[in-house]
Amino acid sequence: MGFSSFCVGSRRSGSEGARAFQARFNKTFETRLRVDPNDGMLVVKTIAYSSSRLRLAHLRASSYTMSLMPGQPVPTGMKQFVATFQTQGTSNVRQDGREARAVPGDLFVLDACRPFQVETSVASLQSVFIPSDIVREAFPGVDSCTAVALPTQSGVGRIARVAFEELFDPASEADEDGLARIASTLPHVLAVAFGPHLQSRPLTSRDDHHRERIKDFVRRNLRDPRLNTSFIAKEVGLSLRRLHELFVAEPETVMRWIRAERLRRISDELADPALAERPIANIAYDWGFRQPSHFSRSFRTEYGVSPRIVRAGIRLAQPQNSRHRIARPCLNDRPSRNAGDALGFNNLGMSRLHDCTAQQCNEAKRPQHAFEG
């Protein structure tokens, strides 16, 4: 298997080295992450593998903070979760209002396209990047498990640890096909490993339980044109009055929330280069907007720009003759009004990345397995 190594050492200033590492990392893994040294100097070495079937990273670094950079929406097909195993040091992870401290032997999951923060000591971490749609299909409760430190020394967490050990074991005899198959099972493994956490989540009231049921039903049926309050109430077994009461304390009414969810899905598809020739009206129609004028007004109200401007910006950012996919910048939770720069990605295998100090480069060239300690 052809692995690549990219490093930042003491020859660069903290800011310069962090930006160099950040650019290499984002290009390799199609992410939009920001890296800041905590002690004024970043010393980091990453062993990376990235192909159309498998994305792995083993990162050893001095203390740093990693977070999401703002930007335009990322196409649905490029959204990712990152499952990370803490092998050395500690990490304080934050997302979705949760915060956890990961110690050696802990596993945590983050949505790489929504706001998060990872603050580490001198640490070593092993990460697997998995497409969001694959994770959500196998692990529907994943959004309730981000920024949760899962011990893996025993119990069901041990299942996930075994998968990571095989993926990053220097003595592993598995080829790329074998490792890709192991990685493909990881979402199912995570669903089992985090099962006890999901079951132990306290719901503050019966109302919370019903709201979760309603939102889950809506997300699974966003394309259905019948999706209104009467239809939802009937399908979830509640009265119409009760349904409205459940959303009184929410920031939005149920129908405004549904509209925002639909617009978010539409913005994802408008940003997808694979759908660049699909008419905007057809995309909106598929997500429940039957009147083009109503859709245009709703989109402009939500995002401050028209859908045509978003589509035009995506086309301008994509090279006309490029054979490679374009990695779109990530999104807070909804599209930013400020367009970010697109990053090119070599989809034909590992990019050759060399930004090492002399000592680190010599180490990277030694004939050893990429994840050898």
N, C-alpha and C positions, 0 to 999 in steps of 0.2 A: 504494500500500500504506500502511496506517495504522500508523506506528511510535509507540512511546511512550518517553519519556525520564524517568528518575528519578535524582536526584542527592542527594548529601550534601556540604555545604560547611563552611567554617570557622566558621559561626555556631553549630554544635553541638559539644558536647564529644565526645571520641573515642568513649566508650562509648555515649552517646546517639545519635550519628550512625551508628555501626555497627549498633545495634539497629534503627534506622529503615530503613536500607538492607537489612538482613537480612530484615525483615518484608516489604518490597516485593518483594525478589527471590524469596523463597520462595513468596509468593502468586502471582506471575506464572508461575513455572516449575514449580510443584507439587513443590518440593524441601524438604528439611529440613536446611539448611546453617547453620553458624555462621560469623560474620565478626568477626575481631578485628584492630584496627589494630596495626601493629608499632611505630609511632613515637608513639603516644599520640593521634594525630589521623587520622581517615579522611576523605580527599577523593576522591570517586568519582563518576563519571558513567556510567550504563549506558543504551545504546540497545537496546531490546528489541522483539522481535516474537513473539507467542505466539498461535497459533490451534490448531484441532484438527488441522491438517496440517503446521504448521511452527513451530519454536521456535528463535529465534536470539538471541544476546546479544553485544554488543560493549561490553566493560568497560574503562574507563580509570581507573586509581586509584593512590593513594599506596600505600606498602607495607602489606600486610595478610596475614593467615593465614585460610584458609577450611578448614573441616572439617565432619564429619558430626555432627549433633545426635542424641542417643539418643531412642528413642521406640518406638511400636508398629510392627508390620510394615506395609509399604506394600502395597496391593493389587497383584497381578501386573500388571494392565493399566496401572499408573501407574509402574512401575519404569523407570528411565532410565539410559543411559550418556551421558556428556558428552564430546564430542570437541572439543578446544581447540587453536587455532593461536596461537602466541606471536608477536605482531607487534612488540612493544617490551619492553625490560626482560628480567628473568629470573624463572623460577619453579622452586622445588624441590618436586617432587611425590612423594608416598609413598602406596603402597597394596599390600596383599598381600605385605608383606615386601620390596618393591622400592622403590628410591629413584632419582630421576633429576633432572638439572638441565636445564631447557628454556631455550634461548636463542632470540633472534629467528630465525624460519624453522623452528622445531621444532614438531611436533605431538605431543600426548599424549591418552590416553583414560583416563577414570576411571568406575567404577561409582558413581553418585550415591547409592546406597542401601546401601553398605557402607563401613566406616571408611576414611577417606582424609585426606590433608592437602595443601594447596597453600600454600606460603609464597612471596610475591612481593616483588620490589623495586618501585619505581615502574614500572608496567607497563601494557601494552595487550594484551588477549586477546580473541579471537573464538571463541565457543562455539556448538555445535549440540547440542541435546538430542534424543536418539533413544530410542524405547521399547526396553526390554531384549529383548523377545521378537523384535523385528525384527532387532536387532543379532546376537543369538545364532544366529538362523536362517541369516544370511548369513555370519557370522564366528564359527564355533564355538570358535576358539581365543582369543577376546577376553579371557578371564580370565587368560591368560598374558601379555597385552600391556598390562595396566593399569600406569600409572606407568613407562612407557618413553618416552623422548624420541626421536622419529623425525625425523631431518633430512629436509627436503623440497626442498632446493635442486637435487637431481639424483636419478637413479635412480627406483625405483618410488615413493618418497615424493613425487616431483613430481606424481604423479597426484592425490594427496589435496590438495596445495597448490592445484592448478588448481580443484578443486571449491570450496574455501574462497574463493578469489579471486572466483569467479563469484557465490557466495552473498552476499558482503559488498562487492562492487564498487559504488561510488556511481554509476557510469555504466552499470550493467547495465540492459538493456532488458526483462529477464524480469519477468513479473508473478508473482503468488503461485503460480499453477498451475505456471509454469515453475520457480520456485525450489523448490517442494515436490517436483517431480520430481527435481531435482538432489539435494536432501536425501535422497530415498528411495534414491538410488544410493550414498550415502556408506558404509553398512555394507559393501557389496561392494568399494568402493574401499579402505576400511580393511583388509579381509581381504587384498587384493593388496599394499597398501603395507607391512603388517606381516609378510607372508609370509617374507621373509628372516630376520626376528627369530625367528619360530617355528622355522624350519629350523635356526637356529644355536644353539638352546637346548641346553646340555649336560645330558644325563641321566647322573647319577652312576653308574648301573649298569643292567644289564638288568632288575633288579627294578623300578626306577622306571618303565621303559617298560611293563612288564606291569601295574603298578598303575594307570597312566594309562589303559590299554586297558580294564581292569576298571571303573574309575569312569566312563569315558565310556559303556560299555555299560549300566551301571546307570542313569545319568541318563536315557538314552534309553528305558528300559523300566521306570521306576518304577511305572507303573500296572499292570504285568503281575503277576497274582496268583501266577504260577509262579516269581517272582523269589526264589530261595533259592540257597544256595551250590552245590548240585549242578547246578542249571540254569545258573548263571553260568559255572561251570567248563567245562561242556560247550560253551556257546556261544562262549567265548573261546579254547577249545582248550587248557586246562590241566587238570591233575589236581586233585582236590579237596584233596589234601594240599598241593600247591604253592600253591593259592589262599590257604589259611589261613596258610601260611608267609609270604606276601607282606605280610600285614597284622599280623604279630607286632610290628613296630616302630611301627605306627600307633597313635594315641591310642585308637582304637576297633576292635573286631572288624568284619568286613565287614558282618554283619547288623545290628549296632548303628548303624553308619554309614548303612546303608540306611534303618533306622527313623528316624534323625534327619533324613535328606533328605526322607522322606515327610512327616514332621511339619511340616517347614518349608514344604513346598508346601501342606499343609492349612491352616496358619496364614495363608498368603497368601490363600487362598480365603475363609477365615472373615472376613478383613478387607476383602473386596471387597464394596462396597455392591450391586453388580449381582447378587451371589449371596446376598443377605440372606435370601431366602425359601427357599433350598434347604436341606433338612434336614441337620443336622450329620452324621448317620449316613450319609447318601448320599455326602457329600463324602469322609468317611473310607473308605467302601467303595470308592470310585473310586480311592483311592490305596493300596489293598491291605490295609486293616484290615477283616477279615471279622467280628471280634467287637467289638461296641460297648464292652463293659466293658474289654477289653484296650486299645482305643484311648484311652478316657478316662484310664486309669491311666498310659499311656505319655505322653499329652499333659501331664498334670499333673506327672509326674516331670520332663519336659523343660523346661517353662516356669513351673511353680510355680502355675498357675491352671488351672481347668477350661476346656474349649473353649466351654462355655455362657457363662462370664463374658466371654471374649474377644468372642463374638458379641454379647452384650448391650451391651458397651462401644462397639462399632462402631455399633450402632443408636442409642444415646444421643447419639453424636457427630454423627450425620447429621440435619440439619433435616428435619422431616417433609414440608414442602411445597417443599423446594429443588429447582429444576430444574437446578442446576449440580452437577458432580461434586465430591466432597469429596476434597481432597488429604490422604492419610494420611501421618502422620509416617514417616520412614525407620527402618530397622532396622540394628543393628550387623551381624549376620549371622543372628541368630535373634531372636525377639521379646523385647523388654525386659519386665520385670515391672512397670515403671512406665509407666502410660499417659500419652501426650503429648496436647497439644491439636491437634484437626484444624484445617486451614486451608482456608477457602473459596476457590474459584477461579472466575473468570468465564470460562465456556467459549464465550461468544458472540463472541469476538474479543479485541482488545487492551483491557486495562483502562487507564483514564486515570489515570496515576500522576504526581503532581506533589509533589515534596518538594525543590525546588531553591532555591538562593539566588537573589536577584534577577538577578545577572549570568548565572548558569547557565540560569535559566529563559528569559531573553531570548535566549540563544544557542540553546536548544532550539526556540524558536518561529520562528527564522529559516527561510525557505523554502529548505531545502537537503535533499539526500538524507540519510537517517538515518545512514548510515555514512560520510558525508563527513568527512575528517580535520579 
